[in-house]
């Protein structure tokens, strides 16, 4: 894997070894990636920083054969491991957790050198309206004590009362989770973007033509009567456009790994 933007002739080739293949030490290539994907330095920004990590085909599909993993490759998996290692918490929608068969993050999947005195693995925080998770499944029952899976229930009591994206971020920040990583799905990403809370998008463009059957990484807004964040006519109109700034591009075997910052970053 190599950096192609910003162009740097001295940029080293990045080895694609994963944590479980190299032992506990992080090779120089991983430290290079960690610097490219670093969160803002603690104390320079009062608010939590929300990053999304997504993958899409060349024609914009967010999944292949029903799962985003079908679009992933070796470089994407390496960046995936680095982003998880840098995060305080991993935020995911309940539907994505079920479809992608989420389980607690294992120590062998994380670069220990990037944890900076934090727990060995980040917990998973699940956003769910219906609490439709198996209490005996791996995601809940299999989590280690220091990284218990977190559930945020969205319960509509009457009228428009609901938990908002800002409430989710605030609740996690109160627990000390300020470097946030969301892995989707598209509906959750849309809600955070609509609320103006997305700071950072890491997008892998896979050299695949999916054929147009799968959805996009950013779903259309969902009407409030369907549990969405907007008004009753939201599903019919365009969502809120967010201007992004390209921070860097990596390339490997036809895959483009892009990092975008919101606005001026």
Secondary structure, DSSP 8 states (H G I E B T S, - for coil): -EEEES--TT--------HHHH-SS--HHHHHHHHHT----TTS-SS-EEEEEEEEETT--S-BTTBGGGG--HHHHHHHHHHHHH-SEEEEEHHHHHHTT-----GGGS-GGGSTTS-SS-EEEEEESS--S-TTSHHHHTS-GGG--EEEE----STT----HHHHHHHHHHTT--EEEE---HHHHHHHHHTT---EEEEEEES----S-S--SS-----GGGT-SS-TTGGGS------EEEEEEEEETTEEEEEEEETT-
